[in-house]
Amino acid sequence: MTYFTCFFLDNEKDIIVNLYKDLGKMYYVLTTPNHGTGNLIRNLASICKLPLSKGDNDMLVIRGEVPCFVDSCNSESYVFMLGGTEIASIYPDGHVTVKATIPAIAKTLMSQTKDFKLELDKTIFKTRVRKDLKFRADLHTHMNGNLPGDVLIALGIAHQIRYPLYYVKKLDLKLTPMQWEKVNAQREKVARQFVTSGLQGKYLDRRINDNTFINFADLILNNLDNAEMNIVKIRGSLAVIKDGQAVFTNLEKVYLYRYVFCKGKESEEKINLHSVDLIPDADVKAYLKQMLTDKENAYYCKNTIFQDKLLWIARNYKAQGVYYAEISDTTLVKKYESLEMLRQLHEVMPHIYRETGVMIRFLAAMRRIPLTIVKDAVTPSDYIEQNLEVLKATALDPYVAGCDFVGEEINDIITLKPAFQEIVKIAAKDPSFVIRVHAGENDSQKDNIAHSIACVKDSLAPGQKMPRMRLGHGLYTYSPSSKKGKEVLKQLKENNVVLEFQITSNVRLNNLNSLEHHPLKQYLKQGIRCVQGTDGAALYGTSSIDEQLSLAKMLGLSDAELQLMKDAETQIIKEAQEAYSLKKAFFADLIKDRDMEEVLLEKMQTVKISKGKTKKEPKLDSNQELKEQISEITWDRFPVVLIGGSFNTESRATKVSKKAAEQMDSLLEYLNPEEVCFVIGHKLAGYEKYLINHNKKGFRIYSVVPSLMDKKEIDKIKACGVQVRVSPEAQGMGIYKSFNYEIFERRPSAVIAFDGNSAAANLIQEAKNGKGKSAIFVWEHSKNLMQKAKSLHGYVFTFGDEVNIVDLLNDIQKDLMNSIKQ
C-alpha cells in the first residue's frame, strides 16, 4: 500500500487517521500514539463497534477500508465514517474536508476510564453551529493559554528564542552531535557561575540546565531528521496531560513550558532561517511561512514576541468566527511590565483590528493566593496592595476592561474583601469597569459565589450602583432548593451578575466528573445571564466552536437556551465596544502630548488596605514550629494515604460512621507496621483521628501540613506525636500537591479514601496519574468521591457494605508486594 495523506479527529492531533491507497482502493489506520494506556482507542473502537489490531511498536490501531462514492457530476470522493457518522470526505487530489470531530471532553473521558459510558452522539460531533446562534465572544480566557502549540512552535522558530537545556532533557528531545557539542560547551561555562551557589545534586543540575540554552530555530531547522518527533513532544508539553484528567498542579507545570515561548527571549546567536519547506509538520510550516511573510509587512515587521502573540490570537479568533475577547493577564498589575505591555498594545492593536476585525481587551488579573510552582520566587506579603497600586493606573487604559481574581480556588474569597473596597472605588469612576472573580470552580468553597457578590456589594459607597460583575465557572454553590441556594440565586439575579461557563476545562482539570447535575440549565431557567468562555482554549484542546458544541450536546441545551446565552453575550459585546470608545477618548485627553508611561506612573498611588478586625490567630511557620517532628517518609515501608478528615471545606467536618470504623479496625488488624506506614493530612480529624486513637500496633504516621498554620493547629500536631512533612503550599486545600511530589510521582502506594471534597478528588486523580503505581480504594458511601471513582472505572476499587477492604487487599496483595519489591 502507498501512503496517501492523513487527518486528525481532534484539535490536539492525538487521534490520527492515516490513509493509504492500493489498486484504486483506500484504507485507513487510526492511531492514538500520544495515549499510552490504550484506553482512548479501546473505548473508541467499542462505541463504534470496530475491531482492534496491533500496529507499529505493538500499539493498538483500528484498520478499515474507506469506500469511494461518485456524485451526479461523476466526481469521485472517499467518505470516512465512524459509528454511522460521516467524519470526512477525501478527494483524489489529497484534499480532506473534515465534517465531524471528537471534542476534548469526550477524548479526556475516554482516556480516563476502561469503561466509557457516553453515547456516540456525545462523543463525535458534527462541527457546525447555526449561524444565528453562533457565539462571537470569548469572555473567559487567559493570555498564555490561548495559542495552539503549533503556533507557539512557529513563533519560537521565527523569533529564534532561547530554549532551555532542562526542557531538552525533560522531553528527551533528540539533538545532533554538533548541537550537543555546542550546548554542552555552553553548559560548562554556565556551571562555573554556580560554583559558590551552595546548591548540590539535582538542584544544582536543574539550575545550570535552566540557564543553558539552544537557539530553538537551530534545534528544529538544523535537525530536520529528528524534527517530526521533537515537534510532537514539544506540542505535547504545551497542553495538559493526555491519558485522563489533570489537576491544578499539572496546569501550573504546563504554563512553565508555555512561558518559554510566550515570554521568550531571543537568542544572541541567530541562524539563517532555511529549509522551512522541509519542516515535517504541515501546520507549523504554514504558520512559520506566514510569520516570515509578516516580516515584510510594514505594520508587523518589527513585532515583538508579545505583539506577534496578539496578532495570532486575533487571527485564531477570526478563524473561529469570534470578534471580541477579554483576556486575563497578571502583567497588568506589575509596575513596569504593565507599562511596557500597554505601550506594545497601542503600537500594534490598531493594525491587528484592521486586519482581523477582532477586538481584544484585557482583565488585569490578581492572584488570590501566591504562586508556588515557580521555585525561588518570593512573593511579598503586600503583593495585593502592590497590584492595586498598579491597577489604579492601568485601569484607565481603553484596552483594560476590568480586573480578575485568578488562581486555584482553595481559599474563601472573603479573605480578600479589603481589596474589593479599592476595586469598587475604581468602578465608581468608570461605570464600564468589570469585576470578575473565579468562583465556584470546585466544591471546596461553596460560599465563594455568594461571598464574591457580598465583597462587592458591601464595599459600595452610599448611592453607588452595583458595578458590572462576572463570575468565572460558577459550577458549585448550595442546592437551589435550599435556603442558602435560593439566596444565591436571588443575589445573582438582583445584581445582574453574569456567570461564565467553560465545560472543557472543568472536565480536564478534574472539577467536573459528572455532567448530570451541571447547573447551567437551572441558571438559565432562573433568568440569570450566562455566557461561554474557553479558559485558555489551547491548554485543553478546545476552541470556541467546540466549546459551544460541547455545551449544547453534553448538557442538552435547546436552541432557546442557546439563544439566551447568545443574547447575554451580544449585550456584553455592545457595552464593551461602547466602553472602549469612551475610554479611548478619555485616555487621549488624559495623555495629550505627554509620554503615556509618565502619566500612568503618576497615577500609581500607594494603596494600604485595611486588614480589618479579625479573631483569627496569626499564622506560624510550620517549618520552624514543627522542626523536631519533620522527617522524610521512610523508604522501608509501603505508604498508605488515608483520606478522610483534611480534604473537606473548612465548614464541613468528616463524621466517622460505625460501618466505616469497622472497616478501619479490620484494616489496622490486617496491616503490618513493619511493612506499612500511613500518610494523612493536617487536620487530624475524622478517620485520621480514628487512626491515631486506634494505633495500638504502632504504625508510623506522617502528617502533610501547610507551610503556615495557627497555634491551635500546631499544638494539635505536636500533641499527637505524628511525624511531619511540610508542604510549600500555605493553604490546607493545596497540600494534595505535596502528596503527588512526595509519593505518587516517586514510589508505589495505596490510597484509602473515606470522605472529602475537591481536594480529595484531586489527590485521587494525582494517585492515578502518578508514575508510581498506586492502588486506590474508595468508600462506597462517600457521594462526592464515588463520582470520582466512577470516572476512573478500572483504576479504583470500591469497598462498603458487601465488600471489605481487607478482602480487596488480599485479592491484590501479590501485585502490591511486587510493586514494593520493584
Secondary structure, 3 states (H helix, E strand, C coil): CEEEEEEECCCCCCCEEEEEEECCEEEEEEECCCCCCCHHHHHHHHHHCCCEEECHHHCEEEEEEECEEECCCCCEEEEEEECCEEEEEECCCCCEEECEECCHHHHHHHHHCCCCCCCHHHCCEECCCCHHHCCCEEEEEEHHHCCCHHHHHHHHHHCCEEEEHHHHHHCCCCCCHHHHHHHHHHHHHHHHCCCCCCCCHHHHHHHHHHCCEEEHHHHHHCCHHHHHHHHHHHHHHCCCCCCCCCCHHHHHHHHHHHHHHHCCCECCCCCCCCCHHHCCCHHHHHHHHHHHHHCCCCCCCCCCHHHHHHHHHHHHHHHCCCCEEEEEEHHHHCHHHHHHHHHHHHHHHHHHHHHHCCEEEEEEEEECCCCCCCCCCCCCCCHHHHHHHHHHHHCCCCCEEEEEEECCCCCCHHHHHHHHHHHHHHHHHCCCCEEEEEECCCCCCCCHHHHHHHHHHCCCCCCCCCCEEEEEECCCCCCCCCHHHHHHHHHHHHCCCEEEECHHHHHHCCCCCCCCCCCHHHHHHCCCCEEECCCCHHHHCCCHHHHHHHHHHHHCCCHHHHHHHHHHHHHHHHHHHHHHHHHHHHHHHHHCCCCHHHHHHHHCCCCCCCCCCCCCCCCEEHHHHCCCCECCCCCCCEEEEEECCCCCCCCCCCCCCHHHHHHHHHHHHHCCCCCEEEEECCCCCHHHHHHHHCCCCCCEEEEEECCEECHHHHHHHHHHCCEEEECCCCCHHHCHHHHHHHHHCCCCEEEEECCCCHHHHHHHHHHHHCCCCEEEEEECCCHHHHHHHHHCCCCEEEECCCCCHHHHHHHHHHHHHHHHHC
